[in-house]
Amino acid sequence: MVEQSRDAADLDVSRPNPGRIYDWFLGGNSNWAIDRVFGERLLGMWPQIAGVARQNRSFMQRAVVDAFDAGIRQFLDLGSGIPTMGNVHEILREHTDEPVRVVYVDCEPVATAHTRVNLQETDWAGVVQADLLNWREIFADDVTKRLLDLDEPVCLLAVSVLQFIGPDGDIPEVLRRYAGKLAAGSRVTVTHFASDVPDHDARASMERFRTECDVTPNPLWLRDRAAITEWLEGLGDRWSLRPPGVAQLPDWRPDLITDPKAAAEAEAMRPYAWFGISEKA
């Protein structure tokens, strides 16, 4: 799959790619030596990053299952990255035989090339190559129009992606635009690396990690709980945060964390990321 995707997009693999590094952190095989070398450097700066990546993926899996169980059958995954273990369509297929629809969105050719190969035999999921800030382009794309019925609820996922958007991206306004297109019963789900980690040494490690990301095509920002709360409380009058509000990753559906080892890691990684899920009445 890796070689097919690389050939299809004529990709430059001379620089580390955040999507492939994330894949390596998760134990996937859609990565190259340069990604693994850079990943090792990042681990040296912030040893918890691989654990945070795993727990972020675990959170997404729980959020998708919970949205499905609440009656949502359509999913829009912004900044979906390279398809690796436990992507949205795989989670859904393991959870149900009912008809569902998934649209992945990513701006990077490396991610969309991998995704197209991965979805070759799947007619109920597709990928759009676009910057998530360009919400009009995404909703106007033929893939989105074919797969999503905006008169029915959609679960929008912005999982560990908004941290790659700087202040000029106007995240609150972009999220409001997406929210305004979604029907009653829809959800907006966000996770984001935290800047307000209580432990001083841990914060310093995260800051070193953040600085190192400046040499990649995707610089990274850290933000606090108040910022994430402001985004999700500003989606519109009919939107409200689901309990427990903006909280740490293990606090969403902990009953679905059934592996004691994963539960222990979730607790250890608790301070490093925030999540919030808002729902439209």
N, C-alpha and C positions, 0 to 999 in steps of 0.2 A: 504494500500500500504506500509506503514511504516513497519508494522510487517512482511509482506511477505518478504520485502527486508532484514530485519534484520535476519530472520531465514535462508534465502537463503545463506547468506554469513557468518553466524556465527560471527557476528560483535562484536567487543569490544565497548561497549557504556559507559565504565567507564571513558573515557576522552572526553573533548569537541572536536568537529570536526568542522573545518572551514566551510565545505560545509553546515553542518546542522545549524551552527550559521548564515551563510549568508541567508539560507532559512528562519530562524526566523526573521532576519532583514526585509525580503521581505514580511512577513506576511504569510508564508507557514506553513504547518503542518508536515513536514518531519524532526522533531527535537525532542530532549528529554530534560528532566529537566536540565541535566548537561550543555547542550548547551545554554539553556535560562539563567541559572545562570551566565555562563561565558560571554554571550552576554550582560547581564546587567552590568557586571564589565567593559566591553569594552566601553559601552555607558557612563559610569561614567568617563572614561578617555578621550574619544573623542565623545562628544554627537552627532556630525554630521554623524557618521559612518552609521547609518541606512538610513539617507537621501542620502548619497553618494551611498550606495548599490542600493537604488531604482533608482537613476538617472543613474547609470551604467547599470542597466537592461533596463531602458528606452532607453538609447543610443543604446544598442545592438539591441533592437527591431527596431529602426529606421534604423540602419545599415543593418539589414537583409532585411527589406522592400526595401530600396534603392538598394541593390545589386540585388534583384529579379527584380525590375523594370528596372534595367540596363541589364537584360537578363541572369543573373546567376541563375542556377537551382540546384547547388550542394554546400553544406556547410560542412565544416570541423571545428568543434568546439573543440578547445584544452582547457583542464582544465575545462570541462563543469560543473563539480560539480554535486550536487543532483538536479534532475529535480524539479523545482519549478515553480511558476507562470511565464508564458511568456517565456518558453524555445523556442529554434529555431524552432523545428518542429511544435509547437503550433502556433507560429507567422505565419509561412508559411501556415498552414492549415486555419487560419483565413483570410489570405490575398488572397489566390488563391485556385482554384481547379486543377490547372495544375500539372503535375508530377514533383516532386522535390525529392532530395536525401539529407539525413543528416547523418553525422557520428560524434558521440560524442566521445571524448577521455578524460579519467581521469585515474590517477594512483591509486586512492584510492578504495578499495573494497566497502566501504560504498556508494560511488557515483555510481559506475558501477552496484552494486546490485539494487539500487533504479531505475536506468535508465532502466535496463533490464525488471524489472516489469512494468515500465511505458510504455514500447514500445512493450509489448507482442502482441498487436493487430496491430502493425505497421510494414509492410514489407519494407517500403521505408526509414526507419531510423534505425540505429543500434549504438552499443557502443563498443569501444575498450578499454580494460584495459591496459594502458601503460603509462610510463612517457613520457611527451611531448618532452623531450630531445632526446628520442630514435626514431627519425623520420624514420629510416629505418624499424624498427619494426612496426610502425604504417602503413606505406604504404604497407608493406608486409602482413598485417593481412587480413584474409579472408573477414572480414566485410568491410574493406576499399575497397578491390579489387572488391567485389560484388556491392557496392553501388556507388563508384566514378569512373568516366571515366576521366582520367587525360589528355586526349586529348581535353577536354572541360573545360570551365572556372569553377573555384572553388572559393568560398569565404571562406578564412581561417580566423577564429576568435580566437584571443588570448585576451579575454576580462577579465580583472582583474585577470590574472593568472601569468603573467611574474613577478609580484611583489613578488611571492613566490620562485623565482629562484635567487640564490646568484651569485656572480661574477664567481665562478667556473663553472657555467652552460654555459658560453660563449653564451649568448643569440644572439648576432649579427650573429655568425656562424650558429647557429641552424635555425634562421629565413632565412638566405640565402639558407640553404639546402632545407627547405620547398619551398621557392620561386622558386628554380631551378627546382622543380618537377611540377610546375603549368603552365597551358597553358595561352596563350594570352587572355586578358579579365578578368583574375583572380584578386582577391583582397586579401590583407593581412590587417587585422583590429586589432588594438591594443588599449587597455586602460590600464592605470597604475596610481596608487596613486602617488601624487606629493610630492616631497621634497622641492620644491621652492615656498611654499605658502607665500605670502607677509607678512601676519600678524604673529608677533612673538608668541603670545599666541596660535594661531591656530597651528603653527608649533610644539610648545611644546606639545600640546595635541596629535597631530599625533605621535610624537616621543614616548610619554608614551604608546600609543596604540601599536606602533610597538614593543616596548620592551616587553610588555605583551604577544605578540604573540610568543615570544621566548620559552614559556613553552608549546606551542602546537606542534603537529607534523609538522607544517608548519610555520617556521619563515618567517618574511616579510621584504622586503626592500622597501624604498622610493627612487624615482629617479626624476631627473629634466627634463624639456622640451628638453634640449640639448641632453640628453641620448636617449630619445625616437626618436628624429629626426635623430640622427646618425644611430640607428638601421634601420629605414625605408628608409633612403637615401642610405643605404649600401646593399640593397637587390640584386642589379644587374643593368646592363646597361639599361634594358628595363622597369625597374620599376620607377615610379614617384609618389610623394605624390599628392593626390587629394586636391584641395582647401577645407578648408582654411589651409592646412598643419597640423602640430601638434598644436592642440588647445584644448580648454576646452570643456567639454561634451555638453553644451547647443548650441555650435556653429555648430554642425552637424545636418542638416535638422531641424532647429527650427520650420519650417512650420508644421512639424508632431507632435509638442507638442501642442495639441489642448485644453487641460484642463488647465484653468487659475491657478488652485492650483498647478498642476505639473510644470507649467512654472515658477511660483514664487519659488518653491523649487529648480528647476534647477538653477536659478540665485543665490540662497543662497548657493548652494553647488558648485558653479562654480570653486572656487580656488583649489579644493582638488584633482582633477584628470586630466590627459591628455589623449587625443586620437590622433590617426593618422591612415589614410587609404591610402595604396599605391596600385597602379593598374599597371598591366603588359600590355604593348603595343603589 
